Amino acid sequence: MSGAEAVVWACTSGSFVYGWEGAQGQVRALARSAGLPASSTSFAFVHAAQELGCGGSP
């Protein structure tokens, strides 16, 4: 991954299938596998909703 600084799991339904814990596990596994910081579409949606005051913690 020459030049990459982070990786993202970009599949909303796939990262919500196993709930919040499953989404966290996917991001951790992706980060370990890539050796880079990682995130997912699910994380982006949840963090955006929190920033907009639309909900509490997942």
Secondary structure, DSSP 8 states (H G I E B T S, - for coil): -TT---EEE--HHHHHTTHHHHHHHHHHHHHHHHTS-EEEHHHHHHHHHHHTT-----
